[in-house]
Amino acid sequence: MGHRDVDRPAAGECPRRAWRPPRFGERFSGPRAPLSHAVALEGRIEVQPPFDLHFGLDMFTDHGRSELQRLMDDEDLVAEHWAPECKLFSRARGRPITLEDGRTIQGPQPVRDGRHLMGFPWLPHETRARVRQSNNMVLKALKRGKDVNRPNRYWTVEHPYRSWMWDFTLVKELEQEPDFSHAVGSSCCFGGQREKWFSFFGDLPTLPQHLAIDCPGHQGLLSCQVTQRADGTLVYPTEEEAEYPWRLCTEYAAALTEQLNLDGRFDAMVSAERERYYLDELAQSTGRLAATPVKEAVAATLVKEEAHLCQTEERAHLRALLRAATYRGTDVRFFVELDTEDQPELHEVPYLALRWDWKTILAFPWKEDGHINELELNAVAVYLKRRSRSQSRHGKRYFHVLDSMVTRGCLAKGRSSSRRLNQVLRKCTAHLLASDDYMFPLWTISRWNFADKPSRLYETQN
């Protein structure tokens, strides 16, 4: 039998550190980045570090620009959300404001209108600089949406429903694309304390059904009344809810996960990583399997076979192995065919022994030295002798995994051209006949033979 001895990561490291899961990135996330947290908690999606000034990342500095570009160039990035600054895009700027005491004052200076979407040319220098920065943030987000629109990669941007951003030419061009749509809703429908309308725009197909909710008109909401401090500055209550409500974030995360499931993204991720893992394992096995064309074909076959190995389906898998037994013996073999210039070549595929959980049941030192094939066959004979002592295990059919093709062939046919191996085979056959058992040998590579390490527990140091 065997012993499970998989390579484990160092303490504190993630067991999947070498995997490349699909990633989500949030730009201009705010100080607590709740959307990134919600996507991370949803699971199976890796989240990039949020990009925001609160984390020391300013897109108007060389460091900030290079870091943003690095995040956007991530090959495994499948979705990103942008929330550029919106204060200078409000249509309410310049309108009179009625305070709690009944006084009416002039609102903040308007900075743009329908004819001057990029800002009034007569604005003071300091205000014009702020408007230019806001425009650059929005344009960066919108240009990104235009660039990343391709299959299985998604982009969304959010601004207030009445934002001037929605009148930008880039938005109008994207709205003509069939894949882009708005998801309009109010924060109060997602646990917000005030009625605050937003629009998520992008090409994530599942998002509207999660966020586009008709607000029924909630009772008991807080007022949006503007107040004035003693120093004359104005306090806008909606600024207190600049951060997305948590339920809105979880709905976004659910929509993203749902879409990636529909795309088969997670299954593709697992298949790609498993194939990479098998390529590494085969490269360290026999010279035949380590050859590039053979290694690639066998790794792809192993990934397909592994997809059918599921918990609770063990019996179905064992029955399938029985159906694959060769007619010339009792062993089970799997092959992959490669086309060559002369004729097709068949290469044997190792059994996926690593998918079973193994434990050590027997380990002992050899009293005499011998050839490796003889010792391995003797180990099988010892196991058969031990198994035959239990009457409850008589009259069974079972599989035995080995990493030696010689031993596997001998056991399958019951004979060998080697006199010494034939002597051991007689003992094996006697135990099988006495216990009325039928053994099916399976071949695997040495790295997946988990009985290999226990067999070396008693090796002497030279």
Secondary structure, DSSP 8 states (H G I E B T S, - for coil): ----------TTS-TTTT----EEEEES--SS-HHHHHHHHH-S-EE---B-GGGT--TTSHHHHHHHHHHHT-TTEEEEEE----GGG-TTTTSEEE-TTS-EEE-S----BTTBTT--TTS-HHHHHHHHHHHHHHHHHHHHHHHS-BTTBEEEEEEETT-GGGGSHHHHHHHTSTT-EEEEEEGGGGT-SS--EEEEEES-TTHHHHH-------SS------EE-TTS-EE-GGGGG-S--HHHHHHHHHHHHHHHHHHTHHHHHHHHHHHHHHHHHHHTS-HHHHSHHHHHHHHHHHHHHHTT--TT-HHHHHHHHHHTB-TTSS-B--EEEE--SSS-EEEE----GGGS----------SS---HHHHHHHHHHHHHHHHHT-GGGSS-EEEEEES-HHHHHHHHHT--S-HHHHHHHHHHHHHHHHHT-EEEEEE--GGG-TTTTGGGTT----
